Amino acid sequence: MTVAGTFLTERFARLPAESGVKNFLGGPSRFGWDIKRKLIWLGTKSYLFRWLFSNYLSKPDEGATVRIIDDFVCQESTAWSGLGAIDILAGALDVSAEDRATLRTWYERHAAFYRVMSRQDRGVETERIVLRNLVNGQPYTVRMNMAGCPFKPQMVVWGSLTPWRGEWYWSGEQRPYENVPEHEDATLRREMLERHPGIAYGYCPTEAAQARAANRRHHDEFVAHCGGDLVVYSDGLTLAAAEQKRLETLWRAADQEHVRRVMRELGLERPRPPMRFPREFLDHDQGIGAFYNPEEDEEFMLGFNHVLSGLRKQGDGLTDLERDALRHFVTDRCISPAFVHRLVREHGTASLLETFHVRDLPPDGALTFLLRCHKGRFYLNRYPSLSLMKSGEN
């Protein structure tokens, strides 16, 4: 033992006393790529995230492409805390409060089509380019410091941008398109708002406000038609029929000229939006809860009979089916905290906390902890899933 202790003492004495990680994170933070380098290391190599990142890859043999890495480090939250790599890095860096706030906006990368307006070259190096976002019409000055820059004036580029200290930086991959005429800009804007509204609303505040107003109106219509914000259906076919009837009733009560125009644009034969439910949803016969989240949209929960019966037992005598349903209710990434709180207000937290064996903490704090861990993304900026049509209606 003495010999081993002496040997290890001598060996450890030769090692640097300072932390390599601390030195790395404390390095330069002047440019956006300095921050991105730290973010990628933290999100993919650090002990806090490397296992989670490996698990994030959808296939065991899938390569860690630029797109996959960028998606994980910029938008994913973790089940152990509900925090993502951006949250941890923002707390660890020795930067100003303003810089921390800027870094936390990287959860909402400005992914859009951009047209290159100009570039500032110094010799063979391009220092900056100026882009116009074709969706919100705003200019972005992008730091490049790049020799042989491939982006030329009037070229259209698809990509994502993040801000740092008054400038913008590319995040992830870019796809350039040459010879795109300017009259196509309006089409690209419309398609982005219709097909990817959750992304576009992050940098289009006017359209986001329109979508929120429309969603609140749809929520009120749901409550008026169904008698409340939560409806329980016996099976999937019953729900689908009820939803079709509800939406058709709303469309028939709307301005008919607008309805006819939308029907022509979407190629609809009947006055209601297209509804496609998977076969397993339609065949489900264990109860389906339909909740209209006033902040986002309508949500569905399968196995709702077991959720309700489990909640009513107040934590006593829960069956395996009830525990599984309650666990899924809390961990499902598609179920919002608002849906959970809607049932908690009626039934309390006892069965949920018993399911997760959380017995010694104050109920409100314990529920908050569980929801932040499993539904962390809902605590970031969120937008309705409604898409805007040509006229701004939806």
SULTA-V506699 format. One record per backbone hydrogen bond with DSSP energy under -1.0 kcal/mol. NH is the residue of the N-H (numbers start at 1). CO is the residue of the C=O. E is the energy in kcal/mol with one decimal. If there is no record, write none. Layout:
NH & CO & E
NH & CO & E
This chain:
5 & 1 & -2.6
6 & 2 & -2.5
7 & 3 & -2.5
8 & 4 & -2.6
9 & 5 & -2.3
10 & 6 & -2.2
11 & 7 & -2.2
12 & 8 & -3.0
13 & 9 & -1.5
14 & 11 & -1.2
15 & 12 & -1.1
23 & 19 & -2.1
24 & 20 & -2.3
25 & 21 & -2.8
26 & 22 & -1.9
27 & 24 & -1.4
35 & 31 & -1.3
36 & 32 & -2.4
37 & 33 & -2.1
38 & 34 & -1.3
39 & 35 & -2.4
40 & 36 & -2.6
41 & 37 & -1.9
42 & 38 & -2.6
43 & 39 & -2.6
44 & 40 & -1.7
45 & 41 & -2.8
46 & 41 & -1.4
50 & 46 & -2.8
53 & 49 & -3.0
54 & 50 & -2.2
55 & 51 & -2.3
56 & 52 & -1.2
57 & 53 & -1.0
62 & 59 & -1.8
65 & 63 & -1.7
69 & 65 & -2.6
70 & 66 & -2.6
71 & 67 & -2.5
72 & 68 & -2.2
73 & 69 & -2.6
74 & 70 & -1.8
75 & 71 & -1.7
76 & 72 & -1.5
78 & 83 & -1.5
82 & 78 & -3.0
88 & 84 & -1.8
89 & 85 & -2.7
90 & 86 & -2.7
91 & 87 & -1.4
92 & 88 & -1.4
93 & 89 & -2.2
95 & 93 & -1.4
100 & 96 & -2.2
101 & 97 & -2.2
102 & 98 & -2.1
103 & 99 & -2.7
104 & 100 & -2.0
105 & 102 & -1.3
106 & 103 & -1.9
108 & 105 & -2.2
110 & 161 & -2.6
111 & 109 & -1.7
112 & 159 & -2.4
114 & 157 & -3.0
115 & 132 & -2.2
116 & 155 & -3.0
117 & 130 & -3.1
118 & 130 & -1.4
120 & 128 & -3.1
122 & 125 & -3.5
125 & 122 & -1.6
126 & 146 & -3.3
127 & 120 & -2.5
128 & 120 & -1.1
129 & 142 & -2.0
130 & 118 & -2.6
131 & 140 & -2.8
132 & 115 & -2.1
133 & 138 & -2.9
134 & 113 & -2.8
137 & 133 & -2.1
140 & 131 & -2.5
142 & 129 & -3.3
143 & 168 & -2.4
144 & 127 & -3.2
146 & 126 & -2.3
148 & 124 & -1.3
154 & 116 & -3.6
155 & 152 & -2.2
156 & 177 & -2.4
157 & 114 & -3.3
158 & 175 & -2.8
159 & 112 & -2.0
162 & 169 & -2.2
164 & 167 & -2.9
167 & 164 & -1.4
168 & 141 & -2.4
169 & 162 & -2.4
171 & 160 & -2.6
175 & 158 & -2.8
177 & 156 & -3.6
184 & 181 & -2.0
185 & 182 & -1.9
188 & 184 & -2.2
189 & 185 & -2.2
190 & 186 & -2.4
191 & 187 & -2.6
192 & 188 & -1.9
193 & 189 & -2.1
194 & 190 & -2.1
195 & 191 & -2.7
196 & 192 & -2.2
200 & 196 & -2.2
201 & 197 & -2.8
202 & 199 & -1.1
203 & 200 & -1.6
208 & 204 & -2.4
209 & 205 & -2.3
210 & 206 & -1.9
211 & 207 & -2.4
212 & 208 & -2.4
213 & 209 & -2.3
214 & 210 & -2.4
215 & 211 & -2.5
216 & 212 & -2.4
217 & 213 & -2.0
218 & 214 & -2.5
219 & 215 & -2.5
220 & 216 & -2.3
221 & 217 & -2.1
222 & 218 & -2.4
223 & 219 & -2.5
224 & 220 & -2.4
225 & 221 & -2.3
226 & 222 & -2.9
227 & 223 & -2.1
231 & 290 & -2.4
233 & 288 & -2.9
236 & 284 & -2.0
237 & 282 & -1.0
239 & 235 & -1.9
240 & 236 & -2.7
241 & 237 & -2.3
242 & 238 & -2.2
243 & 239 & -2.8
244 & 240 & -2.3
245 & 241 & -2.1
246 & 242 & -2.6
247 & 243 & -2.6
248 & 244 & -2.2
249 & 245 & -2.1
250 & 246 & -2.0
251 & 247 & -2.5
252 & 248 & -2.2
253 & 249 & -1.1
259 & 255 & -2.2
260 & 256 & -2.6
261 & 257 & -2.0
262 & 258 & -2.4
263 & 259 & -2.6
264 & 260 & -2.2
265 & 261 & -2.5
266 & 262 & -2.6
267 & 263 & -1.0
268 & 263 & -2.2
272 & 270 & -2.4
282 & 278 & -2.0
283 & 279 & -2.2
287 & 234 & -1.3
288 & 233 & -2.5
289 & 301 & -2.4
290 & 231 & -3.2
291 & 299 & -2.7
292 & 229 & -2.4
293 & 297 & -2.3
299 & 291 & -3.3
301 & 289 & -2.0
304 & 287 & -2.3
305 & 286 & -2.2
307 & 303 & -1.4
308 & 304 & -2.5
309 & 305 & -2.4
310 & 306 & -2.2
311 & 307 & -2.4
312 & 308 & -2.2
314 & 311 & -1.5
316 & 313 & -1.9
323 & 319 & -2.6
324 & 320 & -2.6
325 & 321 & -2.2
326 & 322 & -2.6
327 & 323 & -2.7
328 & 324 & -2.4
329 & 325 & -2.1
330 & 326 & -1.6
331 & 327 & -2.3
332 & 328 & -2.4
335 & 332 & -1.1
340 & 336 & -1.5
341 & 337 & -3.0
342 & 338 & -1.9
343 & 339 & -1.4
344 & 340 & -2.3
345 & 341 & -2.3
347 & 343 & -2.8
348 & 344 & -2.6
353 & 349 & -2.6
354 & 350 & -2.1
355 & 351 & -2.0
356 & 352 & -1.3
357 & 354 & -1.2
358 & 353 & -2.9
366 & 362 & -2.6
367 & 363 & -2.5
368 & 364 & -2.2
369 & 365 & -2.2
370 & 366 & -2.2
371 & 367 & -2.6
372 & 368 & -2.5
373 & 369 & -2.1
374 & 370 & -2.4
375 & 371 & -2.4
378 & 375 & -1.6
379 & 376 & -1.8
380 & 377 & -1.2
389 & 393 & -4.0
392 & 389 & -1.8
